[in-house]
Amino acid sequence: MATVATLLLLMPLLGFLSVLLLGRYMSEKQVGVVGTGVVAASFVLAVITFFMLIHHSSREVTVNLFSWISVGTLHVPAAMLVDPLSITMCLFVTGISALIHLYSTGYMHGEKDFRKFFLYLNLFVFSMLLLVLANNLVLTFVGWEGVGLCSYWLVSYYFDRDSAASAGKKAFIYNRVGDVGMLIAMFLLFSRLHTLTYLTIFERSGTLTPMIATLVVLALLLAATGKSAQIPLFNWLPDAMEGPTPVSALIHAATMVTAGVYLLVRMSPVLALSHSGRMTIAVIGGVTAFVAATIATSQKDIKKVLAFSTISQIGYMVLAVGVGAYGAAIFLMIAHAFFKALLFLGSGSVIHSLNGEQDMRKMGGLQKYLPLTFPTFLIGWLAISGIPPFAGFWSKGDVLTNVFEHNKALWALGVLTAILTAYYMSRLFILTFRGTERFRAETEGHDPHESPWVMTTPLVVLAALTVVGGILDLPWVHHDSLAGFLAPTFGYVAAGGHADTVAQYGLALVDVAAALFGLLAAYSIWRNISESKRWESPFLEHVWHWDDFYDATIGRPLTEAARFGDDVIEPEVIDGAITGLAVSVRRSAEGLRKVQSGFVRHYALATVLGLAVVIVFLVARVG
């Protein structure tokens, strides 16, 4: 298993190095084949590792690569932890990423920086695999920073556009704020437990005081809010849509934003020590899910609707973590990877057919022009809306059932968010594929066209996974499904199976009713777009003025402070102090210069007088 797991991790790095060193000698097609092939090979190796793990006597295997850091009491190996959680992450990360790589070969065809794009994609996948396979927090942090760096490069891929350059910087800075939380958690854990290796942390975590445990949990939450775009650090993700659409799909479905949820789930034994910390996590997740869903109802850019949808769905996962439903969080993460990758790649196909147009007000009536994109997107729409029997219904229902057992108020907020989800996704679907055609000016009189097979094949595969994905964790087969497979990682089945059958059916009916209500409301409102614009709130379109608030409370004060420093502190204080010192030295030199006449007779007289003074002094002492 050690060899296979090591190759699983290193294959994307091999692709990165191959394209980096040999890319200039490779054609566009060859770069695409290498970049896609190594990730597909990594997926195959992940499948092999999965089957080896389930037949292994222990569901926890540590693979030591080499000794890395050894300073005092700090010993950090370069080692991998292969267990149900890490291999589950590897399976969907590599599988979804391979499909996105294949899609990218068509979507990015003809781009002048095609080679650089695949270079970044391969490094992105390697960094994510390093993050989830690491057996200690330090190595996880290396992967954590790696995905952050790659996201910066890919979001600002079109760096000659001011909007893309700004979006990349915004994503980078917001994530650095979150990184402070992870570093604080690492410092606190090492200062108390003298280790940063996961398994040892879990063994010794019982010695943490309640206050330290709560501080660690809150620090981890801060880290997760940055990487997984939760309140208060969610603003960077919608702007990240400035990158190419495959990048959006990769960030939202398979890498980056799932990292924060993974970190919280991985540290579940520490989370279990702080009830107040877990409740804070649940509240942040529930409120983020609701706020992001409201914002999505009024966005006009098709990719920004999906971006706020991701923030909302990640909020559901964080909410599940907060109530201890770790298996439900991972189930939704996997299902979300299926249907969100499908929706983003489907939107990319729409944008491709309309020569780059992303405004839904300039779409409409596309279903007859996109015979493969339309039905696959329809499946993604029904799944995220929570319509049975698609994966979204089962996974979101699992989260809401667990939340209902712990906090009725958060459950009600989750149901309201589900209604809004069905509403804004139905609005997107209607404005894009139904109604009148509003795209003639954008297509310059030509009909939209279906995408090539390298773009539609991933759509078909993802649609199939979205249809059948629910069988991973059906509510009546917990012990032989995803929840049962993951249970050893958490030490127990955290929050599943407590509600009786009648309650489960009742909650499922509520979920279906919420989805149908949202769908019907959207249809009744948006079937005639000219009469529906009053339902688009400027307040929601401007993201609750969240950016304006940050600008007023942080951006402008810091700008004014910088301006004050430039106008006052630097010229008058810093430069004044330096100039004053220089003037003092100059005046001292001028005073000393007066005794430097340059005549030898003066120096001889001074020497004689000096010697006379010394002799008189010595004689006086002897006397």
TIVOBA-126039 format. One record per residue (C-alpha): z negated, x, y; residue number from 1. Coordinates in Angstrom, 1 decimal, decimal comma. Layout:
BEGIN
up	east	north	pafi
Z	X	Y	NUM
...
//
This chain:
BEGIN
up	east	north	pafi
0,0	0,0	0,0	1
-0,8	2,9	2,4	2
2,8	4,1	2,4	3
4,4	0,7	2,8	4
2,0	-0,3	5,7	5
2,6	3,0	7,4	6
6,4	2,5	7,2	7
5,9	-1,1	8,5	8
4,3	0,3	11,6	9
6,7	3,3	12,1	10
10,1	1,5	11,6	11
10,3	0,2	15,2	12
9,2	3,6	16,5	13
12,0	5,2	14,4	14
14,5	2,8	16,0	15
13,2	3,7	19,5	16
13,5	7,5	18,8	17
17,0	7,0	17,3	18
18,3	5,1	20,3	19
16,6	7,5	22,7	20
18,0	10,7	21,2	21
21,3	9,5	19,8	22
22,1	6,4	21,9	23
24,5	8,1	24,2	24
26,7	8,8	21,1	25
26,5	5,3	19,8	26
28,5	2,2	20,6	27
27,0	-1,0	21,8	28
27,4	-2,5	18,3	29
25,7	0,5	16,7	30
22,8	0,3	19,1	31
22,4	-3,4	18,3	32
22,5	-2,7	14,5	33
20,0	0,1	14,6	34
17,6	-1,8	17,0	35
17,8	-5,0	15,0	36
17,8	-3,3	11,6	37
14,6	-1,4	12,0	38
12,7	-4,5	13,0	39
14,2	-6,5	10,2	40
13,2	-3,6	7,8	41
9,6	-3,8	9,3	42
9,5	-7,5	8,5	43
10,6	-6,9	4,9	44
7,8	-4,2	4,6	45
5,4	-6,7	6,0	46
6,3	-9,2	3,3	47
5,8	-6,5	0,7	48
2,4	-5,5	2,2	49
1,4	-9,2	2,2	50
2,0	-9,6	-1,5	51
0,3	-6,3	-2,3	52
-2,7	-7,4	-0,3	53
-3,1	-10,8	-2,0	54
-3,2	-9,0	-5,3	55
-5,5	-6,3	-4,1	56
-9,1	-6,3	-5,4	57
-10,3	-6,2	-1,7	58
-8,6	-8,1	1,1	59
-9,6	-5,2	3,4	60
-7,8	-1,9	3,2	61
-8,2	1,0	5,6	62
-5,2	3,4	5,8	63
-6,3	6,7	7,4	64
-3,3	8,5	9,0	65
-5,1	11,5	10,7	66
-8,2	12,5	12,6	67
-7,6	11,8	16,3	68
-10,7	12,0	18,6	69
-13,9	13,7	17,8	70
-16,2	14,3	20,7	71
-20,0	14,3	20,3	72
-20,9	11,0	18,6	73
-17,5	9,5	19,3	74
-15,2	9,7	16,2	75
-12,0	7,8	16,4	76
-9,4	8,1	13,6	77
-5,8	7,1	13,8	78
-6,2	4,5	11,1	79
-4,9	1,0	10,2	80
-6,9	-2,0	9,0	81
-4,7	-4,1	6,7	82
-6,4	-7,4	6,2	83
-5,4	-11,1	6,2	84
-5,5	-11,3	10,0	85
-3,5	-8,2	10,7	86
-0,9	-8,8	8,1	87
-0,5	-12,4	9,3	88
0,2	-11,1	12,8	89
2,6	-8,5	11,4	90
4,6	-11,1	9,5	91
5,4	-13,4	12,5	92
5,6	-10,5	15,0	93
8,3	-8,7	13,0	94
10,0	-11,8	11,8	95
10,4	-13,5	15,2	96
11,2	-10,1	16,9	97
14,0	-9,4	14,4	98
15,6	-12,8	15,3	99
15,2	-12,1	19,0	100
16,8	-8,6	18,6	101
19,8	-10,2	16,8	102
20,1	-12,8	19,5	103
20,0	-10,1	22,2	104
23,0	-8,4	20,7	105
25,0	-11,4	21,9	106
23,1	-12,3	25,0	107
23,1	-8,8	26,5	108
26,7	-8,0	25,4	109
28,5	-6,1	28,2	110
25,3	-5,1	30,1	111
25,5	-1,6	31,5	112
22,0	-0,8	30,3	113
22,4	-2,3	26,8	114
21,0	0,9	25,2	115
18,0	1,0	27,4	116
17,3	-2,7	26,7	117
17,0	-2,1	23,0	118
15,1	1,1	23,6	119
12,4	-1,0	25,3	120
12,5	-3,8	22,8	121
11,9	-1,5	19,8	122
9,0	0,2	21,7	123
7,6	-3,2	22,5	124
7,5	-4,2	18,9	125
5,9	-0,9	17,8	126
3,2	-1,2	20,5	127
2,4	-4,7	19,3	128
2,2	-3,6	15,7	129
-0,1	-0,7	16,6	130
-2,3	-3,2	18,5	131
-2,8	-5,5	15,6	132
-2,9	-2,9	12,8	133
-5,4	-0,5	14,5	134
-8,8	-0,3	12,8	135
-10,6	0,5	16,1	136
-10,7	-0,6	19,7	137
-9,4	2,7	21,1	138
-6,2	2,6	19,0	139
-5,9	-1,1	19,8	140
-6,2	-0,2	23,5	141
-3,2	2,3	23,1	142
-1,1	-0,6	21,7	143
-2,5	-2,9	24,4	144
-1,3	-0,6	27,1	145
2,0	0,0	25,3	146
2,9	-3,7	25,4	147
1,8	-3,8	29,0	148
4,1	-0,9	30,0	149
7,0	-2,3	28,0	150
6,6	-5,7	29,6	151
6,7	-4,0	33,1	152
10,0	-2,3	32,2	153
11,5	-5,4	30,7	154
10,4	-7,9	33,3	155
11,8	-5,6	36,0	156
14,9	-4,9	34,0	157
17,1	-6,0	36,8	158
15,2	-3,7	39,2	159
17,8	-3,9	41,9	160
16,7	-7,4	42,6	161
13,6	-7,6	44,8	162
12,3	-10,6	42,9	163
12,5	-8,8	39,5	164
10,9	-5,6	40,9	165
8,1	-7,7	42,4	166
7,6	-9,6	39,2	167
7,3	-6,4	37,2	168
4,7	-5,0	39,6	169
2,8	-8,3	39,6	170
2,6	-8,4	35,8	171
1,5	-4,8	35,7	172
-1,3	-5,2	38,3	173
-2,6	-8,4	36,8	174
-2,8	-6,8	33,4	175
-4,6	-3,8	34,8	176
-7,3	-6,1	36,1	177
-7,7	-7,6	32,6	178
-7,8	-4,1	31,2	179
-11,0	-3,4	33,1	180
-12,7	-6,1	30,9	181
-11,6	-4,4	27,7	182
-12,8	-1,0	28,9	183
-16,2	-2,5	29,9	184
-16,5	-4,2	26,4	185
-15,7	-0,8	24,7	186
-18,3	1,1	26,9	187
-21,0	-1,5	26,2	188
-20,3	-1,6	22,4	189
-20,2	2,2	22,1	190
-23,4	2,7	24,2	191
-25,3	0,3	21,9	192
-23,6	0,7	18,5	193
-22,2	4,3	18,7	194
-18,9	3,2	17,2	195
-15,6	1,6	18,1	196
-14,3	1,0	14,6	197
-14,1	-2,7	13,9	198
-15,8	-2,9	10,5	199
-18,7	-0,7	11,6	200
-19,0	-2,8	14,8	201
-19,3	-5,9	12,7	202
-21,9	-4,4	10,4	203
-24,1	-3,3	13,3	204
-23,4	-6,2	15,7	205
-26,6	-7,9	14,7	206
-28,5	-5,3	16,6	207
-27,0	-6,4	20,0	208
-29,3	-8,2	22,3	209
-28,2	-11,7	23,4	210
-27,5	-10,4	27,0	211
-25,4	-7,5	25,8	212
-23,5	-9,7	23,4	213
-22,8	-12,2	26,1	214
-21,6	-9,4	28,5	215
-19,3	-8,0	25,8	216
-17,9	-11,5	25,1	217
-17,2	-12,2	28,8	218
-15,6	-8,7	29,2	219
-13,3	-9,5	26,2	220
-12,5	-12,8	27,8	221
-11,5	-11,1	31,0	222
-9,2	-8,8	29,0	223
-7,7	-11,8	27,2	224
-7,1	-13,7	30,4	225
-5,0	-10,8	31,7	226
-2,9	-10,3	28,6	227
-2,6	-13,9	27,5	228
-2,2	-15,3	31,0	229
-5,2	-17,6	31,4	230
-7,2	-18,6	34,5	231
-7,8	-16,7	36,7	232
-5,0	-14,2	35,8	233
-2,2	-16,5	34,7	234
0,0	-16,2	37,7	235
2,0	-13,2	36,5	236
3,6	-15,0	33,5	237
5,9	-17,5	35,3	238
7,3	-14,7	37,6	239
8,0	-12,7	34,4	240
10,9	-15,0	33,8	241
12,9	-12,6	36,1	242
13,6	-10,6	33,0	243
16,5	-11,4	30,6	244
15,8	-14,5	28,5	245
15,3	-12,6	25,2	246
12,5	-10,7	26,9	247
10,9	-14,0	27,8	248
11,1	-15,1	24,2	249
9,7	-11,9	22,9	250
6,8	-11,9	25,4	251
5,9	-15,6	24,9	252
6,5	-16,0	21,1	253
5,8	-12,7	19,3	254
4,1	-10,1	21,4	255
2,2	-9,7	24,8	256
0,6	-13,1	25,4	257
-0,6	-13,5	21,8	258
-2,5	-10,2	22,1	259
-5,4	-11,6	24,0	260
-6,0	-14,4	21,5	261
-5,8	-11,8	18,7	262
-8,4	-9,6	20,3	263
-10,8	-12,6	20,6	264
-10,2	-13,6	17,0	265
-10,6	-10,0	15,8	266
-13,9	-9,7	17,5	267
-15,2	-13,1	16,1	268
-18,4	-11,6	14,6	269
-19,4	-10,5	18,1	270
-18,4	-13,8	19,6	271
-20,6	-15,5	17,1	272
-23,7	-13,9	18,8	273
-23,2	-15,6	22,1	274
-23,1	-19,4	22,4	275
-22,8	-19,3	26,2	276
-20,0	-16,8	25,9	277
-18,0	-18,9	23,4	278
-18,5	-22,0	25,6	279
-17,1	-20,1	28,6	280
-14,1	-19,2	26,5	281
-13,6	-22,8	25,4	282
-13,8	-24,1	29,0	283
-11,4	-21,4	30,3	284
-8,9	-22,3	27,5	285
-9,2	-26,1	28,0	286
-8,9	-25,9	31,8	287
-6,0	-23,5	31,7	288
-4,2	-25,7	29,2	289
-4,5	-28,7	31,5	290
-3,7	-26,9	34,8	291
-0,6	-25,2	33,4	292
0,6	-28,5	31,9	293
0,3	-30,2	35,3	294
2,3	-27,4	37,0	295
5,0	-27,6	34,4	296
5,7	-31,3	35,2	297
7,2	-30,3	38,6	298
9,1	-27,1	37,9	299
12,9	-27,0	38,4	300
13,7	-23,8	36,6	301
14,1	-24,3	32,9	302
12,5	-21,0	32,0	303
9,5	-21,6	34,3	304
8,8	-24,9	32,6	305
8,7	-23,1	29,3	306
6,5	-20,3	30,9	307
3,9	-22,7	32,1	308
4,2	-24,4	28,7	309
3,2	-21,1	27,1	310
0,2	-20,7	29,3	311
-0,9	-24,2	28,3	312
-0,3	-23,6	24,6	313
-2,2	-20,3	24,7	314
-4,9	-22,3	26,5	315
-5,2	-24,5	23,3	316
-5,6	-21,3	21,2	317
-8,3	-19,9	23,5	318
-10,0	-23,3	23,4	319
-10,0	-23,2	19,6	320
-11,5	-19,7	19,6	321
-14,2	-21,0	21,9	322
-15,3	-23,6	19,4	323
-15,1	-21,2	16,5	324
-11,9	-22,6	15,0	325
-10,3	-19,2	14,5	326
-8,0	-20,3	11,7	327
-6,7	-23,2	13,9	328
-6,0	-20,7	16,7	329
-4,0	-18,5	14,5	330
-2,2	-21,5	12,9	331
-1,1	-22,7	16,4	332
-0,2	-19,1	17,3	333
2,2	-19,0	14,4	334
3,7	-22,5	14,9	335
4,0	-21,7	18,6	336
5,9	-18,5	17,8	337
8,4	-20,6	15,9	338
9,1	-23,4	18,4	339
8,6	-21,4	21,6	340
11,0	-18,7	20,4	341
13,4	-21,5	19,6	342
13,0	-23,1	23,0	343
13,4	-19,9	24,9	344
16,4	-18,8	23,0	345
17,8	-22,3	23,2	346
17,3	-22,2	27,0	347
19,1	-18,8	27,0	348
22,0	-20,4	25,2	349
22,1	-23,1	27,9	350
22,0	-20,5	30,7	351
24,7	-18,5	28,9	352
26,9	-21,5	28,8	353
26,4	-22,2	32,5	354
27,1	-18,7	33,7	355
23,5	-17,9	34,5	356
22,4	-21,2	36,0	357
18,7	-22,0	35,4	358
18,1	-25,0	37,7	359
17,8	-28,2	35,6	360
19,0	-30,2	38,6	361
22,4	-28,6	38,0	362
22,6	-29,3	34,3	363
22,8	-32,6	32,4	364
25,0	-34,0	29,7	365
25,2	-30,7	27,8	366
24,6	-32,2	24,3	367
28,3	-32,7	23,6	368
29,2	-29,1	24,7	369
26,5	-27,3	22,6	370
26,8	-28,7	19,1	371
24,3	-26,2	17,6	372
22,0	-25,5	20,6	373
21,4	-29,2	21,2	374
20,0	-30,2	17,7	375
18,0	-27,1	17,4	376
16,5	-27,5	20,9	377
15,8	-31,1	20,0	378
13,7	-29,9	17,1	379
11,8	-27,5	19,3	380
11,2	-30,3	21,9	381
9,8	-32,7	19,2	382
7,6	-30,0	17,7	383
5,9	-28,9	21,0	384
5,5	-32,5	22,0	385
3,4	-33,1	18,8	386
5,7	-35,4	16,9	387
5,2	-35,4	13,1	388
6,1	-33,9	10,7	389
7,0	-30,8	12,8	390
4,8	-27,7	12,9	391
3,5	-28,4	16,4	392
1,9	-31,7	15,3	393
-0,1	-30,1	12,5	394
-1,2	-27,0	14,4	395
-2,1	-28,7	17,6	396
-3,9	-31,5	15,7	397
-5,9	-28,9	13,8	398
-7,1	-27,5	17,2	399
-8,0	-30,9	18,6	400
-9,8	-32,0	15,5	401
-12,0	-28,9	15,6	402
-12,6	-29,4	19,3	403
-13,6	-33,0	18,8	404
-16,3	-32,0	16,4	405
-17,9	-29,7	19,0	406
-17,2	-31,0	22,5	407
-15,9	-34,5	23,2	408
-15,1	-33,7	26,9	409
-12,9	-30,8	26,0	410
-11,2	-32,8	23,3	411
-10,4	-35,5	25,9	412
-9,0	-32,9	28,2	413
-6,9	-31,5	25,3	414
-5,5	-35,0	24,6	415
-4,6	-35,5	28,2	416
-2,9	-32,1	28,1	417
-1,0	-33,2	25,0	418
0,3	-36,3	27,0	419
1,4	-34,0	29,8	420
3,1	-31,6	27,3	421
5,2	-34,4	25,8	422
6,0	-35,6	29,3	423
7,2	-32,3	30,9	424
9,1	-31,2	27,7	425
10,9	-34,6	27,6	426
11,7	-34,3	31,3	427
13,2	-30,8	30,5	428
15,2	-32,2	27,6	429
16,5	-35,2	29,5	430
17,5	-33,2	32,6	431
19,2	-30,5	30,5	432
21,0	-32,4	27,7	433
21,1	-36,1	28,7	434
22,4	-38,1	31,6	435
25,2	-37,3	33,9	436
27,0	-33,9	34,2	437
25,8	-32,0	37,3	438
27,1	-28,5	36,4	439
30,8	-28,6	37,5	440
30,3	-26,4	40,6	441
28,3	-23,8	38,6	442
30,9	-23,5	35,8	443
33,8	-23,3	38,2	444
35,5	-26,3	36,7	445
35,3	-25,0	33,1	446
33,4	-26,8	30,3	447
30,2	-25,1	29,0	448
30,7	-23,4	25,7	449
28,6	-22,8	22,6	450
27,1	-19,3	22,2	451
28,4	-16,9	19,5	452
27,0	-16,8	16,0	453
24,6	-13,9	16,7	454
22,9	-16,2	19,2	455
23,1	-19,5	17,3	456
22,0	-18,1	13,9	457
18,4	-17,3	15,1	458
18,3	-20,8	16,6	459
19,0	-22,4	13,2	460
16,5	-20,2	11,4	461
13,8	-20,9	14,0	462
14,6	-24,6	13,8	463
14,1	-24,6	10,1	464
10,8	-22,7	10,4	465
9,7	-25,2	13,1	466
10,4	-28,1	10,7	467
8,5	-26,7	7,7	468
6,0	-24,5	9,4	469
3,3	-27,2	9,2	470
2,9	-26,6	5,4	471
1,1	-23,3	6,2	472
-2,1	-25,1	6,9	473
-2,0	-28,8	6,0	474
-5,4	-30,5	6,6	475
-5,9	-31,4	2,9	476
-5,1	-28,0	1,4	477
-7,3	-25,7	3,5	478
-8,5	-23,6	0,6	479
-5,1	-22,7	-0,6	480
-3,3	-22,3	2,8	481
-3,6	-20,2	5,9	482
-7,2	-21,1	6,6	483
-8,2	-20,0	3,1	484
-6,2	-16,8	3,3	485
-7,8	-15,9	6,7	486
-11,4	-17,0	5,7	487
-12,5	-13,5	4,4	488
-11,7	-12,0	7,8	489
-14,1	-14,3	9,6	490
-16,6	-14,4	6,7	491
-16,5	-18,1	6,6	492
-14,2	-21,1	7,4	493
-15,3	-21,3	11,0	494
-14,8	-25,0	11,9	495
-12,6	-26,7	9,4	496
-13,1	-29,5	7,1	497
-16,2	-31,2	8,6	498
-14,6	-34,4	9,8	499
-14,3	-37,1	7,2	500
-10,9	-38,5	6,1	501
-11,1	-41,6	8,2	502
-11,9	-39,5	11,3	503
-9,1	-37,1	10,6	504
-6,6	-40,0	10,3	505
-7,9	-41,5	13,5	506
-7,6	-38,3	15,4	507
-4,1	-37,8	14,1	508
-3,1	-41,3	15,3	509
-4,5	-40,4	18,7	510
-2,4	-37,3	18,7	511
0,8	-39,2	17,8	512
0,0	-41,9	20,4	513
-0,5	-39,2	23,1	514
2,9	-37,7	22,2	515
4,7	-41,0	22,2	516
3,2	-42,0	25,5	517
4,3	-38,8	27,1	518
7,8	-39,1	25,7	519
8,2	-42,8	26,8	520
6,8	-42,1	30,2	521
9,3	-39,3	30,8	522
12,2	-41,3	29,5	523
11,4	-44,3	31,7	524
11,0	-42,0	34,8	525
13,8	-39,5	34,3	526
16,6	-41,5	32,8	527
17,9	-41,8	36,4	528
17,3	-38,5	38,1	529
18,2	-39,7	41,6	530
15,3	-42,1	41,6	531
12,8	-39,8	40,0	532
12,3	-37,0	42,5	533
9,2	-38,6	43,9	534
7,5	-37,7	40,7	535
7,8	-34,0	41,5	536
4,7	-32,9	43,4	537
5,1	-30,0	45,9	538
1,5	-29,2	45,2	539
2,2	-28,7	41,5	540
5,6	-27,1	42,1	541
3,7	-24,4	44,2	542
1,3	-23,8	41,3	543
-1,7	-25,5	42,9	544
-1,2	-22,9	45,7	545
-2,9	-20,4	43,5	546
-0,8	-17,5	44,7	547
-1,4	-18,7	48,3	548
-5,1	-18,6	47,6	549
-5,0	-15,1	46,2	550
-2,8	-14,1	49,2	551
-5,3	-15,5	51,7	552
-8,4	-14,2	50,0	553
-7,2	-10,9	48,6	554
-3,7	-9,9	49,7	555
-4,0	-10,4	53,4	556
-7,6	-9,1	53,8	557
-6,6	-5,9	51,9	558
-3,4	-5,7	54,0	559
-5,4	-6,0	57,2	560
-7,9	-3,4	55,9	561
-5,0	-1,0	55,1	562
-3,6	-1,6	58,5	563
-7,0	-1,0	60,1	564
-7,3	2,2	58,1	565
-3,8	3,3	59,2	566
-4,4	2,4	62,9	567
-8,0	3,3	63,4	568
-9,7	5,1	60,4	569
-7,0	7,7	59,8	570
-6,1	8,7	63,4	571
-9,5	8,3	65,0	572
-12,0	9,0	62,3	573
-10,3	11,2	59,7	574
-7,9	13,0	62,0	575
-10,6	13,1	64,7	576
-13,0	14,8	62,5	577
-10,4	17,4	61,4	578
-9,3	17,9	64,9	579
-12,9	18,3	66,1	580
-13,6	20,9	63,5	581
-10,4	22,7	64,5	582
-11,4	22,6	68,2	583
-14,9	23,9	67,3	584
-13,5	26,8	65,4	585
-11,1	27,6	68,2	586
-13,8	27,6	70,8	587
-16,0	29,8	68,7	588
-13,1	32,2	68,3	589
-12,5	32,3	72,0	590
-16,2	33,2	72,6	591
-16,1	35,9	70,0	592
-12,9	37,2	71,4	593
-14,6	38,3	74,6	594
-16,6	40,9	72,8	595
-13,4	42,3	71,3	596
-12,1	44,4	74,2	597
-9,9	46,7	72,2	598
-11,4	50,0	73,9	599
-12,8	52,6	71,5	600
-15,4	53,7	74,0	601
-16,9	50,2	74,1	602
-17,2	50,1	70,3	603
-18,7	53,6	70,3	604
-21,3	52,6	72,9	605
-22,2	49,5	70,9	606
-22,6	51,6	67,8	607
-24,9	54,1	69,6	608
-27,0	51,3	71,1	609
-27,2	49,6	67,7	610
-28,4	52,8	66,0	611
-31,0	53,3	68,8	612
-32,4	49,8	68,3	613
-32,6	50,5	64,5	614
-34,4	53,8	65,1	615
-36,9	52,3	67,6	616
-37,6	49,5	65,1	617
-38,2	51,9	62,2	618
-40,5	54,2	64,3	619
-42,5	51,2	65,5	620
-43,0	50,1	61,9	621
-44,2	53,7	60,9	622
-46,5	53,9	63,9	623
//
